[in-house]
Amino acid sequence: MIRLSFLLLLLPLWSATSVAHAQSTRLNRCTDAQGQSVYTDRPCDSLGAQSRLPSPAPTGSTLQRDTLGARCPRRLSELVEALRTGILSNDVNRLSSLYLWGAVSDAGAQRILGQLESLARRPLVDVVPVYPRQEQDASQALEQGDPVPGSEPEPPAARHPVGLRLEQTLPGSVARASTVLGLRRQYGCFWITL
């Protein structure tokens, strides 16, 4: 019984020395004057270096203001970049966050997610805007005839894309595949549709 009591008294002393030993072998991450990383068990100041502690974990919302989680793509260039990022990272969830899901049934959503998943699996070659066709009848061209001298010709109307064409290759081959995504502007943002 006396031995057991003696051992119980020694146990806290033994654990305290092991903790002190573990703290003395702590590895410090430092940056020297030349910008090189230095790992040492001594304090960084003793080497003439600065401590390089990892940055503290962010509090609150961890979404950056320029990611899609924080806002939707308000410019076409933002939508194109988000499409590229989603396809290059094989992220069907990112692609689905760009889709305009209004009035889509459960069965339709499953079909669309399958299509988006197949798009995410294919290597991306390019994203090309699709413009509306400018059809002019031959009769309209004849009616306009020659412009009246001194009058300014009417400037062409600004053309806005109505879709985006994804140029991709099929996985494991060089065969090209094109998919045209519809383009919608709603809630002040650009969205894709299939």
C-alpha positions in Angstrom: 0.0 0.0 0.0 2.9 2.3 0.8 4.5 1.5 -2.5 1.3 2.4 -4.3 1.0 5.7 -2.5 4.6 6.5 -3.4 4.0 5.6 -7.1 0.9 7.8 -7.1 3.0 10.7 -5.8 5.7 10.2 -8.4 3.2 10.1 -11.3 2.5 13.8 -11.4 6.2 14.6 -11.2 6.9 12.2 -14.1 4.1 13.7 -16.3 5.3 17.3 -15.5 8.8 16.5 -16.7 7.5 14.9 -19.9 5.4 17.9 -20.7 8.5 20.2 -20.0 10.6 18.0 -22.3 7.9 18.1 -25.1 7.8 21.9 -24.8 11.5 22.3 -25.0 11.6 20.3 -28.3 8.9 22.5 -29.9 9.7 23.2 -33.5 9.7 26.9 -34.4 9.0 28.1 -38.0 11.0 31.2 -38.8 12.0 33.4 -41.7 15.6 34.6 -41.9 16.8 38.0 -43.4 17.0 36.5 -46.9 13.4 35.3 -46.8 14.3 31.6 -46.4 12.2 29.4 -44.1 14.1 28.1 -41.1 12.9 25.4 -38.8 14.6 25.2 -35.4 14.0 24.2 -31.8 15.5 27.6 -30.6 13.6 30.8 -30.5 13.6 32.7 -33.8 15.1 35.8 -32.3 18.2 33.9 -31.3 18.9 33.2 -35.0 18.1 36.8 -36.1 14.9 35.6 -37.8 11.2 36.4 -37.4 8.6 34.0 -36.3 6.3 32.7 -39.0 3.3 31.6 -37.1 0.4 30.3 -39.2 -2.3 33.0 -39.7 -5.2 32.7 -37.2 -8.3 30.9 -38.4 -10.9 33.5 -39.8 -13.9 34.1 -37.7 -17.4 34.6 -39.1 -18.0 34.1 -42.8 -15.1 32.4 -44.5 -16.4 33.1 -48.0 -14.4 35.7 -49.9 -16.4 38.5 -51.4 -15.4 37.6 -54.9 -16.5 33.9 -54.8 -19.8 32.7 -56.0 -20.8 31.7 -52.4 -20.8 35.4 -51.5 -22.5 36.8 -54.7 -23.7 35.8 -58.1 -21.9 36.6 -61.4 -23.1 40.1 -62.4 -20.9 40.4 -65.5 -20.6 37.9 -68.3 -16.9 37.6 -67.8 -17.5 36.5 -64.1 -19.9 33.8 -65.3 -17.3 32.6 -67.9 -14.6 32.5 -65.3 -16.8 30.6 -62.9 -17.7 28.1 -65.6 -14.0 27.6 -66.4 -13.1 27.1 -62.8 -16.0 24.6 -62.2 -15.1 22.5 -65.3 -11.3 22.6 -64.7 -11.8 21.5 -61.0 -14.4 18.9 -62.1 -16.9 20.5 -59.6 -20.5 19.8 -60.6 -21.6 21.7 -57.5 -20.0 24.9 -58.7 -21.6 24.4 -62.1 -25.0 23.8 -60.5 -24.6 27.1 -58.5 -24.6 28.9 -61.9 -27.7 27.2 -63.2 -31.1 29.0 -63.1 -33.2 26.4 -61.3 -36.6 28.2 -61.3 -39.5 26.0 -62.3 -37.5 22.8 -62.6 -39.1 19.6 -61.4 -37.3 16.9 -59.4 -36.9 14.6 -62.4 -35.7 17.6 -64.5 -33.2 18.5 -61.9 -31.8 15.0 -61.8 -31.4 15.1 -65.6 -29.8 18.5 -65.5 -27.4 17.5 -62.8 -26.4 14.5 -64.9 -25.7 16.7 -67.9 -23.7 19.2 -65.7 -21.7 16.2 -64.3 -20.8 15.0 -67.8 -19.7 18.6 -68.7 -17.5 18.7 -65.6 -15.8 15.5 -66.5 -14.8 16.6 -70.0 -11.6 18.6 -70.6 -12.3 22.2 -71.5 -10.9 23.7 -74.7 -12.7 27.1 -74.8 -15.9 29.0 -73.8 -17.3 30.9 -76.8 -20.2 33.4 -76.8 -23.2 32.6 -79.0 -24.8 35.6 -80.7 -28.3 35.8 -82.2 -28.5 35.4 -86.0 -28.7 38.6 -88.0 -31.0 37.5 -90.8 -31.8 40.0 -93.5 -34.0 39.1 -96.3 -32.7 39.8 -99.7 -35.8 42.0 -100.2 -34.9 44.2 -97.2 -31.4 44.6 -98.6 -32.9 45.7 -102.0 -35.4 48.0 -100.3 -32.7 49.9 -98.5 -30.9 50.5 -101.8 -28.1 53.1 -102.0 -28.0 55.5 -99.1 -29.2 59.0 -99.6 -26.2 61.4 -100.1 -25.5 63.4 -96.9 -27.4 61.0 -94.6 -25.6 58.9 -92.0 -25.9 55.2 -92.3 -27.8 53.6 -89.4 -25.4 52.1 -86.9 -25.8 48.4 -86.3 -27.7 47.5 -83.2 -25.5 46.2 -80.3 -25.5 42.5 -80.2 -25.5 40.7 -76.9 -24.8 37.0 -76.5 -27.7 34.7 -76.0 -25.7 31.7 -75.0 -22.3 30.2 -74.3 -20.8 27.3 -76.3 -18.5 25.0 -74.4 -15.8 23.5 -76.6 -14.5 20.4 -75.0 -12.9 17.1 -75.8 -14.3 13.7 -74.9 -12.5 12.1 -72.0 -9.6 9.9 -73.2 -9.8 11.0 -76.9 -9.3 13.9 -79.1 -12.9 14.0 -80.4 -14.5 17.4 -80.0 -17.8 18.0 -78.2 -19.8 21.2 -78.2 -22.5 22.1 -75.8 -24.6 25.3 -76.0 -25.7 26.7 -72.7 -28.5 29.2 -72.7 -27.8 32.5 -71.1 -30.3 34.3 -68.9 -30.1 37.5 -66.9 -32.3 37.5 -63.8 -32.0 39.1 -60.3 -29.2 41.2 -61.8 -27.0 38.2 -62.4 -26.1 35.9 -65.3 -27.3 32.3 -65.2 -26.9 29.3 -67.5 -29.6 26.9 -68.7 -29.6 23.7 -70.7 
